[in-house]
Amino acid sequence: MIKIDTKEDPRQVVEHHKLVICPTCGQKLTDVKYVKGIVTLRIKCRRCKNYINVDLIGNDDDCKT
């Protein structure tokens, strides 16, 4: 089973950590703040309408804020 939890960030401040960019058209798809372990996403690009596979691999030392 996959559990997904989404919520609006109360701090509406622009922060740039790691950006996921579409390899076809260059559209910025999402901003990754922290990953521990391995995550695989399948995202549909808003601009070119292609599905993009994203593999995120992180550990305790990456992107800590």
Backbone torsions as a table, in degrees:
resi	resn	phi	psi	omega
1	MET	NA	141.8	177.7
2	ILE	-108.3	126.7	175.9
3	LYS	-107.5	130.3	179.9
4	ILE	-122.9	127.5	178.5
5	ASP	-120.9	121.1	177.7
6	THR	-123.9	145.5	175.7
7	LYS	-156.1	154.6	178.6
8	GLU	-76.8	136.4	178.7
9	ASP	-74.7	120.6	-178.7
10	PRO	-66.3	-27.2	176.5
11	ARG	-90.0	105.4	-179.6
12	GLN	-89.9	62.0	-179.6
13	VAL	-111.0	137.4	179.3
14	VAL	-74.8	119.9	176.0
15	GLU	-128.4	136.3	178.1
16	HIS	-118.2	116.8	178.9
17	HIS	-108.1	-84.4	175.5
18	LYS	-129.0	123.6	-179.2
19	LEU	-96.5	138.5	171.7
20	VAL	-95.4	121.4	-175.4
21	ILE	-117.6	137.4	178.3
22	CYS	-64.0	125.9	179.9
23	PRO	-72.2	-16.1	-178.6
24	THR	-84.8	-51.2	-172.8
25	CYS	-117.3	-10.2	178.4
26	GLY	86.5	6.4	178.4
27	GLN	-66.0	136.2	175.1
28	LYS	-76.9	120.6	-173.6
29	LEU	-94.8	-45.7	-178.7
30	THR	-161.3	162.7	179.3
31	ASP	-111.4	126.7	-178.7
32	VAL	-104.3	122.3	-178.2
33	LYS	-94.8	-46.4	-174.5
34	TYR	-152.9	133.7	175.8
35	VAL	-136.9	130.5	173.1
36	LYS	-123.1	110.4	-176.1
37	GLY	106.4	-151.2	-177.5
38	ILE	-121.3	132.1	178.0
39	VAL	-130.8	133.6	175.1
40	THR	-116.9	124.7	179.9
41	LEU	-116.6	150.6	171.4
42	ARG	-124.2	110.6	-173.1
43	ILE	-117.7	138.8	174.7
44	LYS	-93.7	124.2	-179.1
45	CYS	-69.1	135.3	-179.6
46	ARG	-70.9	-28.4	-175.3
47	ARG	-87.6	-57.1	-173.9
48	CYS	-95.2	-6.4	176.7
49	LYS	65.5	16.5	175.2
50	ASN	-88.0	149.6	174.5
51	TYR	-85.3	133.3	-176.6
52	ILE	-118.2	127.5	174.3
53	ASN	-89.5	128.1	-178.6
54	VAL	-122.4	122.6	174.9
55	ASP	-106.4	120.0	178.9
56	LEU	-109.6	126.8	178.6
57	ILE	-127.1	124.3	-178.3
58	GLY	-144.0	163.9	175.1
59	ASN	-138.0	-170.2	-175.5
60	ASP	-64.1	-26.4	-175.1
61	ASP	-84.8	-16.4	-174.0
62	ASP	-85.8	132.8	167.9
63	CYS	57.0	30.7	177.2
64	LYS	-77.5	134.0	177.6
65	THR	-128.8	NA	NA
